[in-house]
Each structure stands twice: as C-alpha cells, then as structure tokens.
Amino acid sequence: MRRGLGRRAIVARAQALRRDGADVIDLGCLPETAFAHLEDSVHALKAEGFAVSVDSVDVQELLRGGRAGADYLLSLTADTLWVADEVAATPVLIPRTPHDEASLHAAIDAMSAKGRAFLADPILDPIPFGLVASIVRYHALRARYPEAPIMMGVGNLTELTEADTSGINALLFGMAAELNVAAVLTTQVSAHARRAVKEADWARRIMHAAARQRSLPKGLNDALMTVHAKHPFPDTPDEIAATAAQVRDPNFRVQVSQQGLHVYNRDGLRTGPGRLRAVAAAGPGERCLARLLHGRGTCTCTDRLAARQALRAGPAARLGLRRRPRGRRPERLVRARTDPRRAEEVRTLTMNDQIFETVVTTQSPDGTPHIAPMGVRYQAGRVVLMPFKPSTTLSNVLATRHAVLNLITDTRVFAGCVTGRRAWPLLPAERIAGQRLACALAHVELMLDESVDDVQRPVLRLARVHEASHAPFMGLNRAQAAVVEGAVLVSRLQMLAPDKVEAEMAYLQIAIDKTAGAGEHEAWGWLQEAVAAHRAKGVS
C-alpha cells in the first residue's frame, strides 16, 4: 500500500483490498523518506481488525512497525535477525542477495533454533534478470526444508511485465500450490495490474482446489479468463443468417462467427473477416460501429458479441451486460427462435442441479447470529444459495456479504430450527466476520461474489474464503435422512394436505425405528410434536 496516503485513506484502501481478497495489509516504506504516521497507520488498521505487515529496508522503521503491533516484518536477513528479538512480529527472511542461498539457510536455521515463527522468501526475480533461476531456488528451498513456511512475492512479474496479469497470476499461483507456499505478497500499483489482488484471490482458490483434488485447473472457475471467451461462437453463420432474415426494423445488430463480423438490419446482412473494409459498402452508421468494435479496424474477430448484448471491454474491466431499468422487460429486437434441443438441455441442467442439505449461519451488521437449514448448490467452485424473499439469511448476506456453510450430521439442528429451537452453540469463524456451528464436521467460510435479484428467490453466488474440517464423517444414516425429510415436511405444514403429511411421516418412522440414535430420536420427537400441534390447531 502506498505510504503517501493519510491514515483514513490507508484504512479505506485496506478495506477495498480486503473485499478483493487480501488477508494481510502491507505498509510499504520508501527509502530515505520519512513515514511519520507509521505507528498511527498500524494502530488504525489493527483497530479495524486487519493483519498488518511493514515493509522497509530501514531496520528502524521495522522496529517502529513491530512495536506498534505489526504482525509481519519485511524483510530480515541473517545480519538483521536481531530485530526479531526486539519485537513479536513474524519476520520474512530473505537472502543477503538473491543468489546467496546459504545466507537464507542460515537465517532459517537460526530462527528455527529459537522456536520462532517466520516466512522464508528466496525472492522471485523479474524477466529477464533471473526468473528461471529464482524458480529453481524456490524448488530447492522446499526440497531442503519440507515443512518451512515459504512466502512468494509476485509483484516483480505482475508489475514489471506488460501482459495481462490474470494469466501471470494463474501460472505463479499454480507453482505456489505445487510448492505448498504459505503466503503470497502481491501489489497493484501499475495501471495494468489494478486487479492483481482480486485475481490473486481467485488464483489461489482455483490452484489450491486443483492441487487438493489432484486434477487439472480446468472447469473449476472461469474468473481468470479475462481475454478470450471459452466458447466464443455460440451461433453458426447459417443461424445468424436465419436470424437476420427475420429482422423488420432499421436497428443494426452485430454478431461474430468463425467467418468474422456479421452486421444486419431489415435492409440485409453484410459479412466480412472482421476488418473495417468488411462493411465499407455499408452506411456511415455501420462503418462507425465497426470502427468502435475494432479500433484501428485491423483485428480479426475472436470473441463473442451477441445480439442484445452491450459492448464491453472484457471481464477484467468490471463491465458487464447493460442493466435495464427495474420493472421494464427487455425490448425484443428479433423475433424469438426456439431450438427444441437447446431448450430441453436448459431444462435438464436446471432440474438436475444437485441440492445438498446444509445449515447456513449468518449474522446481522450488529453481530446477531442467525441459523438456517438450507439446500445449497455447488457450481464452478462457488456455493449457490437461493433464500426466499424476505428472509433473515438474505438480509444478512446482502448487508455483510458473508456467510458460513456448516456440514453437520447432528440433525437436531435441522429439526430444532423448524420447531423454534434456534439457540445452538456457535464458534467464531476464522477468516470472516461470522460464526459457525460448534457441532459442524466441517465448515466453509463464504464471501458474496454475485447476486441476482428475483421477486421470490434471489440467487446468491458465494466464493469460498476458508474451509476447515473438525471431525470425521462416519457414513450415511437412514434415520438422519429421515429427520431431514421430516423437517422439510414440518416447514411446509401450511402448504401440504394433512393426509400427505401423515403418510410421509409414517413411512419415515420406519427408518427412525430401525437406525436412529439418541439424537435422532430427540429430533424426531420435536417434529412429531409440531405435526400434532398443527393437526390440533386445524381441528379446533
């Protein structure tokens, strides 16, 4: 983070970086330039709950930062390890010079002998000043110290290479995942690297998942595909021509296919290889549009531009489809075409999405927790929630942008929540402002990545921030499944016919009788009481 900012600006910038996925805020100090408000900046960030690192070549500034409460100091060599004896901050150890691996080993051995925590950074050099050799140093360090926590600074590549940073981050975080790197330092100073933190956050999740699952990093998430569409040509030239033949108004449409650019309106269709001269014979409006699409008019179409889609600069520009005013339906520029095969495919994808029964915990801005059983979907590495409107879960997620997914087998929580028993033991989340169930076998901490409004059930897509396992899963139990099904029935007593409820409860009772433990019997008893109370209320 730039030191020239004032304290309030530093906190505001830190909050933006945290929203983008940063876990630690690094305060960079400029050589031979006073940083009078260093301590105040550290205090302000710590007061807002940030972990803080101080980065300086001046040991006095490192001491000041450490005494002010900084969590990490960047960086110490074998000659300046004495600083670590003066403060509690965790130091990042570096060699005296990038090629002096022996000095880094000496620093690691000294800190290990003292039992002190540290991060070791062999230094990633920029192109063409030793990048490959520095990658070899990282590999050698991991081989020499299999358990040592390693840090990798990627700014020498993302900032000093004029190339799209999403691809650079993908490769570097792939290497970091293979090396089991504990921390990555990234910066976003150059204009072309202005999304570096967000890209780093996505890259670490994607590559961590690939390494953990021992699978290629394909099909997990497309967040790093900022330049080219995976499927750039959804329509063939013949399909575009068929659409063009139906147009009856003067508005121009533009689509691309493997043949190039297609521009059409009621007066006809013009097709070219994606160059300005392709529409030279058209009217001035078409020439203007082609110039807008292709800049100098010399590039070949390789990405999608479909009808009814606003022009955009790509995912990295944070621009998307143009939103229409609320309450207005989209204007139909072309008569609808329905391909029965595609329609059936969409229906199948929608209806066959697996739903997993979990418990989602959220909290309000004032810290009040809320526990709700909820069916979730897993799509492209994200967790998808579809809470009803209005609901406490929906309000809390939209307000705080956080939630915790709890994977449990204690079905008393499911039954309790639908029968008025919502006070279950909670523990603090580890990376977000939230709480998890104490009985969770595992939990996933989530951050809202995308929301799509709906009159009845908005769609919330949440990214995984952190996940942890706490107890082994012992296997599937029929009685637990029966309790979950019973809880669903109880939640819908107002909508279901009494005979259907009675029949299904009787069938589920078989699994309870044969396979339930004490917890399942207790939960089932709560559900039976709720059904009986509802039945009595209907009779009276």
C-alpha positions in Angstrom: 0.0 0.0 0.0 1.3 3.5 -0.9 2.7 5.3 2.1 1.8 8.7 0.8 -1.8 8.1 1.8 -3.1 9.6 5.1 -4.4 7.4 7.9 -8.0 7.5 6.8 -7.1 6.9 3.2 -5.0 3.9 4.2 -7.9 2.3 6.1 -10.2 2.9 3.2 -7.8 1.4 0.7 -7.3 -1.5 3.1 -11.0 -2.2 3.3 -11.2 -2.2 -0.5 -8.3 -4.7 -0.7 -9.9 -6.9 1.9 -13.1 -7.0 -0.2 -10.9 -8.1 -3.1 -9.5 -11.0 -1.0 -6.4 -9.7 0.8 -5.7 -11.3 4.2 -2.8 -9.0 5.3 -2.3 -5.3 4.5 1.3 -4.4 3.7 2.5 -0.9 4.5 5.4 -0.1 2.2 8.1 2.3 3.3 10.1 4.4 0.7 13.9 4.6 1.1 15.1 7.8 2.7 11.6 9.2 3.0 10.1 9.9 6.5 7.0 7.9 7.5 5.8 10.0 10.4 2.4 8.4 10.7 3.6 4.7 10.6 2.6 3.9 14.1 -0.8 5.7 13.7 -1.4 3.7 10.5 -0.6 0.4 12.1 -2.9 1.3 15.1 -5.7 2.3 12.8 -5.5 -0.8 10.7 -5.4 -3.1 13.8 -8.4 -1.3 15.2 -10.3 -2.3 12.1 -9.3 -5.9 12.5 -6.6 -6.1 9.8 -3.5 -8.1 10.0 -0.6 -5.8 9.1 2.9 -6.1 7.7 5.5 -3.4 7.5 7.9 -3.5 4.5 11.1 -1.4 4.7 14.9 -1.6 4.1 15.3 0.6 7.2 15.6 -1.6 10.4 14.5 1.4 12.5 11.2 1.6 10.6 10.8 -2.2 11.0 11.3 -1.8 14.8 8.8 1.1 14.9 6.2 -1.1 13.0 6.8 -4.1 15.2 6.5 -2.1 18.4 3.3 -0.5 17.1 1.8 -4.0 16.7 2.5 -5.1 13.1 2.0 -8.8 12.6 4.8 -9.2 10.0 8.1 -7.5 9.1 9.5 -7.5 5.6 12.3 -8.3 5.5 15.2 -9.6 7.6 18.5 -11.2 6.5 21.0 -13.2 8.6 22.6 -9.9 9.5 19.4 -8.2 10.9 17.8 -11.1 12.8 18.4 -9.2 16.0 15.3 -7.1 15.1 13.2 -10.2 15.6 14.5 -10.4 19.2 13.1 -6.9 19.9 9.5 -7.3 18.7 6.9 -10.1 18.5 6.1 -9.7 14.8 6.8 -12.6 12.4 9.7 -11.8 10.2 10.0 -12.6 6.5 13.5 -13.9 5.9 15.4 -13.2 2.7 18.9 -13.8 1.4 21.6 -11.1 1.6 21.4 -11.1 -2.2 19.0 -13.2 -4.4 21.7 -15.7 -5.3 23.1 -16.1 -1.7 21.0 -19.1 -0.7 23.4 -20.0 2.1 22.6 -16.8 4.0 18.9 -17.6 3.7 19.5 -21.1 5.0 21.5 -19.7 8.0 18.6 -17.3 8.8 16.1 -20.1 8.7 18.2 -22.4 10.9 18.7 -19.6 13.4 15.0 -18.8 13.7 14.1 -22.5 13.9 16.6 -23.0 16.7 14.9 -20.2 18.7 11.5 -21.7 18.0 10.3 -18.5 16.4 7.8 -18.3 13.6 9.0 -16.9 10.2 8.3 -16.9 6.5 11.2 -17.6 4.0 11.3 -15.8 0.7 14.1 -16.7 -1.8 13.0 -13.7 -4.0 11.3 -14.1 -7.4 13.3 -12.2 -9.9 11.8 -10.4 -12.9 12.2 -11.2 -16.6 15.0 -11.3 -17.9 17.0 -10.9 -14.7 16.9 -14.4 -13.4 13.3 -15.6 -13.3 14.0 -19.2 -14.1 16.9 -19.4 -11.7 14.7 -17.9 -8.9 12.0 -20.5 -9.5 14.7 -23.2 -9.2 15.7 -21.6 -5.8 12.1 -21.9 -4.6 12.1 -25.6 -5.5 15.4 -26.2 -3.9 14.3 -24.4 -0.7 11.2 -26.6 -0.5 13.4 -29.7 -1.0 15.8 -28.7 1.8 13.1 -27.6 4.2 9.9 -29.7 3.5 7.9 -28.1 6.3 9.2 -24.5 6.3 6.6 -21.8 5.6 7.5 -20.1 2.3 6.4 -16.7 1.0 6.5 -15.7 -2.7 6.4 -12.1 -3.8 4.8 -11.9 -7.3 5.0 -8.2 -8.0 8.2 -8.5 -9.9 6.3 -10.4 -12.5 2.8 -8.8 -12.4 4.0 -5.2 -12.1 7.1 -5.4 -14.3 5.7 -7.4 -17.2 3.3 -5.7 -19.6 1.0 -8.6 -20.1 -2.4 -9.5 -18.7 -1.9 -10.2 -15.0 -4.6 -12.8 -14.8 -2.5 -15.3 -16.8 0.6 -14.4 -14.9 -1.2 -15.0 -11.6 -2.6 -18.3 -12.8 0.9 -19.6 -13.5 2.5 -18.2 -10.4 -0.2 -19.5 -8.1 -0.1 -22.9 -9.8 3.6 -23.1 -8.9 2.8 -21.8 -5.4 0.2 -24.6 -4.9 2.8 -27.2 -6.0 5.4 -25.8 -3.6 2.9 -25.5 -0.8 3.7 -21.8 -0.4 2.2 -20.4 2.8 1.8 -16.7 1.8 2.0 -14.6 -1.4 2.8 -10.9 -1.5 1.1 -9.1 -4.4 0.9 -5.4 -5.3 -1.4 -3.4 -7.6 0.5 -0.2 -8.4 0.7 -0.2 -12.2 -2.5 0.6 -14.0 -2.4 -2.8 -15.9 -2.1 -4.6 -12.5 -5.1 -2.9 -10.9 -7.0 -6.2 -10.4 -4.0 -8.1 -9.1 -5.4 -8.7 -5.6 -8.7 -10.0 -6.8 -7.0 -12.1 -9.4 -4.6 -13.5 -6.8 -7.6 -14.3 -4.6 -9.2 -16.3 -7.4 -5.9 -17.9 -8.5 -5.1 -19.2 -5.0 -8.6 -20.8 -4.7 -8.5 -22.4 -8.1 -5.0 -23.7 -7.8 -5.5 -24.9 -4.3 -8.6 -26.8 -5.3 -6.8 -28.3 -8.3 -3.8 -29.4 -6.1 -6.0 -30.8 -3.4 -8.2 -32.7 -5.8 -5.2 -33.8 -8.0 -7.0 -32.5 -11.1 -6.2 -30.1 -13.8 -7.2 -26.4 -13.2 -9.9 -26.6 -15.8 -13.7 -26.3 -15.3 -13.3 -25.1 -11.7 -13.9 -21.4 -12.4 -13.5 -19.0 -15.3 -12.7 -15.9 -13.2 -9.1 -15.7 -14.7 -10.3 -16.0 -18.3 -10.3 -12.2 -18.9 -9.2 -12.1 -22.5 -10.9 -14.8 -24.6 -14.3 -16.5 -24.2 -14.2 -20.2 -23.8 -16.9 -20.6 -26.3 -16.7 -17.5 -28.5 -19.0 -18.6 -31.3 -22.4 -19.7 -30.0 -24.1 -19.3 -33.4 -23.1 -20.6 -36.8 -23.1 -18.3 -39.9 -26.3 -20.1 -41.1 -28.0 -19.5 -37.7 -27.0 -15.8 -37.9 -28.4 -15.5 -41.4 -31.7 -17.1 -40.3 -32.0 -14.6 -37.5 -31.1 -11.7 -39.9 -33.9 -12.8 -42.3 -36.5 -12.2 -39.5 -35.5 -8.6 -38.7 -38.0 -6.0 -39.7 -36.7 -2.8 -38.2 -33.7 -0.5 -39.1 -31.7 -1.1 -35.9 -28.3 -2.7 -36.6 -27.3 -5.9 -34.9 -23.7 -7.3 -34.7 -22.6 -10.9 -34.2 -19.4 -12.7 -34.7 -18.7 -16.2 -36.0 -15.7 -18.1 -37.3 -16.2 -16.3 -40.6 -15.9 -12.9 -39.0 -18.2 -10.0 -38.4 -21.9 -10.1 -39.2 -23.8 -6.7 -39.4 -27.5 -6.8 -40.2 -30.8 -5.0 -40.1 -34.0 -5.1 -42.2 -32.1 -4.0 -45.3 -29.9 -7.0 -45.3 -26.8 -8.9 -43.9 -23.2 -8.0 -44.5 -20.4 -10.3 -43.6 -16.6 -9.9 -43.6 -13.5 -11.3 -42.0 -13.7 -8.8 -39.1 -11.9 -5.8 -40.7 -13.2 -2.3 -41.4 -13.3 -2.9 -45.1 -15.8 -5.7 -44.5 -18.5 -3.1 -44.2 -17.0 -0.4 -46.4 -20.0 -0.6 -48.7 -22.5 -0.1 -45.8 -23.9 3.1 -44.5 -22.0 5.5 -42.2 -23.6 4.1 -39.1 -22.2 0.6 -39.8 -18.8 2.0 -40.5 -18.9 3.8 -37.2 -19.9 0.7 -35.4 -17.2 -1.4 -37.0 -14.6 1.3 -36.0 -15.9 1.2 -32.5 -15.6 -2.6 -32.3 -12.2 -2.9 -33.9 -10.2 0.2 -33.0 -8.0 0.7 -36.0 -10.1 -1.7 -38.0 -7.4 -4.4 -38.4 -8.1 -7.1 -35.9 -9.8 -10.4 -36.5 -13.0 -11.3 -34.5 -12.1 -14.0 -32.0 -14.6 -13.3 -29.2 -18.3 -13.2 -28.8 -20.5 -10.2 -29.5 -24.1 -11.3 -29.5 -27.4 -9.6 -30.2 -28.9 -7.7 -27.3 -25.5 -7.6 -25.5 -23.9 -4.3 -24.6 -20.4 -3.6 -25.8 -17.9 -4.3 -23.1 -14.2 -4.4 -22.6 -14.0 -7.9 -21.1 -14.3 -9.4 -17.6 -11.2 -7.5 -16.3 -12.8 -4.2 -17.0 -15.5 -4.8 -14.4 -18.1 -4.1 -17.0 -20.9 -6.4 -17.9 -24.3 -6.6 -19.6 -26.1 -3.3 -19.5 -28.8 -3.4 -16.9 -32.3 -2.4 -17.8 -34.4 -0.2 -15.6 -36.3 -2.1 -12.8 -39.8 -3.1 -13.8 -39.2 -3.0 -17.6 -38.9 -6.0 -19.8 -36.1 -6.2 -22.4 -37.1 -5.0 -25.8 -37.3 -7.7 -28.4 -35.1 -6.7 -31.3 -35.5 -10.1 -33.1 -38.4 -12.5 -33.0 -37.7 -15.3 -30.7 -36.2 -18.5 -32.1 -36.6 -21.7 -30.1 -34.3 -24.7 -30.7 -36.1 -27.6 -29.0 -32.8 -29.4 -28.4 -31.3 -26.4 -26.6 -34.5 -25.7 -24.6 -34.5 -29.3 -23.3 -30.8 -29.0 -22.4 -31.5 -25.9 -20.3 -34.5 -27.6 -18.6 -32.3 -30.6 -17.8 -29.5 -28.5 -16.4 -31.9 -26.6 -14.2 -33.9 -29.5 -12.9 -30.9 -31.8 -12.2 -28.8 -29.4 -10.2 -27.9 -31.4 -7.0 -29.1 -29.8 -3.8 -27.2 -30.5 -0.6 -28.9 -30.0 2.8 -26.7 -27.9 5.0 -27.0 -25.3 7.7 -26.1 -21.7 6.9 -25.1 -19.3 9.6 -25.1 -15.6 9.1 -25.0 -12.6 11.3 -26.5 -9.1 11.1 -24.3 -6.0 10.9 -24.7 -5.6 14.7 -23.4 -9.2 15.2 -26.6 -11.0 15.9 -26.3 -14.6 14.6 -28.9 -16.4 12.6 -29.0 -20.2 11.9 -31.0 -21.6 9.0 -31.2 -25.1 7.4 -30.8 -24.5 3.7 -30.4 -26.5 0.5 -27.3 -25.3 -1.5 -25.8 -26.0 -4.9 -22.2 -26.2 -5.8 -21.4 -24.6 -9.2 -17.9 -23.9 -10.6 -16.3 -23.8 -7.2 -18.8 -21.4 -5.7 -21.7 -22.0 -3.3 -25.1 -21.0 -4.6 -27.9 -20.0 -2.1 -31.5 -19.2 -3.1 -33.1 -17.9 0.1 -36.7 -16.7 0.0 -37.5 -13.0 0.0 -37.9 -11.7 2.6 -35.7 -13.8 4.9 -33.1 -13.1 7.6 -30.5 -15.1 5.8 -31.0 -12.9 2.6 -30.9 -9.7 4.5 -27.7 -10.7 6.5 -25.8 -11.8 3.4 -26.6 -8.7 1.4 -25.7 -6.5 4.4 -22.4 -8.2 5.4 -21.5 -10.1 2.2 -20.5 -13.1 4.4 -22.0 -16.5 5.4 -20.8 -19.8 6.8 -21.8 -23.1 5.4 -22.0 -25.8 8.1 -21.8 -29.5 7.2 -23.3 -31.5 10.0 -24.8 -34.8 11.0 -26.4 -33.6 14.2 -29.9 -33.5 12.7 -31.3 -31.9 15.9 -30.2 -28.6 14.4 -32.5 -29.2 11.3 -35.4 -30.3 13.4 -34.8 -27.6 16.1 -34.7 -24.7 13.6 -38.1 -25.6 12.2 -39.7 -26.1 15.6 -38.5 -22.9 17.3 -35.2 -24.2 18.8 -32.6 -21.9 17.2 -30.1 -21.5 20.1 -27.2 -23.8 19.1 -23.6 -23.4 20.3 -21.5 -21.3 17.9 -17.8 -20.6 17.5 -16.1 -17.6 15.7 -15.3 -18.0 12.1 -11.6 -18.0 11.3 -11.3 -15.6 8.3 -14.5 -13.6 8.1 -16.8 -11.8 10.5 -19.2 -14.6 11.3 -19.8 -17.7 13.3 -20.0 -21.4 12.7 -21.8 -24.3 14.4 -19.8 -25.9 17.1 -21.1 -29.3 16.0 -20.1 -28.9 12.4 -18.0 -31.7 10.9 -16.6 -29.1 8.5 -17.4 -25.5 7.7 -16.8 -23.3 4.7 -16.5 -19.5 5.1 -18.1 -17.6 2.2 -18.0 -14.2 0.7 -20.7 -12.9 -1.6 -19.4 -12.8 -5.2 -22.5 -12.2 -7.2 -26.2 -11.6 -6.5 -29.1 -11.9 -9.0 -32.4 -10.3 -7.7 -35.7 -12.1 -8.0 -39.2 -11.4 -6.8 -39.4 -14.6 -4.9 -35.9 -16.3 -4.6 -32.8 -14.2 -5.3 -29.7 -16.2 -6.4 -26.6 -15.6 -4.3 -23.2 -17.0 -5.5 -20.6 -17.0 -2.8 -16.9 -17.6 -3.1 -15.0 -19.8 -0.7 -12.8 -17.8 1.6 -11.7 -20.6 4.0 -12.7 -24.1 4.9 -11.8 -26.5 7.7 -12.6 -30.0 8.9 -13.3 -30.7 12.6 -14.5 -34.3 12.8 -14.7 -37.4 10.6 -17.8 -38.2 8.6 -18.8 -41.7 9.8 -21.1 -42.6 6.9 -24.7 -42.2 5.8 -27.5 -42.9 8.3 -31.1 -43.5 7.3 -32.6 -42.0 10.4 -30.6 -38.8 9.9 -32.0 -38.6 6.3 -35.5 -39.2 7.7 -35.2 -36.4 10.2 -34.1 -34.0 7.4 -37.1 -35.1 5.3 -39.3 -34.7 8.3 -38.0 -31.2 8.9 -38.8 -30.3 5.3 -42.4 -31.5 5.9 -42.8 -29.5 9.1 -41.5 -26.4 7.3 -44.3 -26.8 4.8 -47.2 -27.9 7.0 -49.2 -24.8 5.8 -48.9 -25.9 2.2 -49.4 -29.7 2.4 -52.5 -31.8 2.8 -52.8 -33.4 6.2 -53.1 -36.9 4.6 -49.9 -36.5 2.7 -48.1 -35.3 5.9 -49.4 -38.3 7.9 -48.4 -40.8 5.2 -44.9 -39.5 4.7 -44.3 -39.3 8.5 -45.4 -42.9 8.9 -43.0 -44.0 6.2 -40.1 -42.1 7.6 -40.9 -43.6 11.0 -39.6 -46.9 9.7 -36.0 -45.6 9.3 -36.2 -43.9 12.8 -37.3 -47.2 14.4 -34.5 -49.2 12.8 -31.5 -46.9 12.7 -31.9 -43.8 15.0 -29.6 -42.9 17.8 -30.5 -40.8 20.8 -30.1 -37.5 18.9 -32.3 -38.6 16.0 -35.0 -39.8 18.4 -34.9 -36.5 20.2 -35.1 -34.6 16.9 -37.9 -36.8 15.6 -39.9 -36.2 18.8 -39.8 -32.4 18.2 -41.1 -32.9 14.6 -43.9 -35.2 15.8 -44.9 -32.6 18.4 -45.0 -29.9 15.7 -47.2 -32.1 13.4 -49.5 -32.9 16.3 -49.8 -29.3 17.3 -50.6 -28.3 13.7 -53.2 -31.1 13.5 -54.9 -30.0 16.7 -54.9 -26.4 15.6 -56.7 -27.4 12.4 -59.3 -29.5 14.3 -60.0 -26.7 16.7 
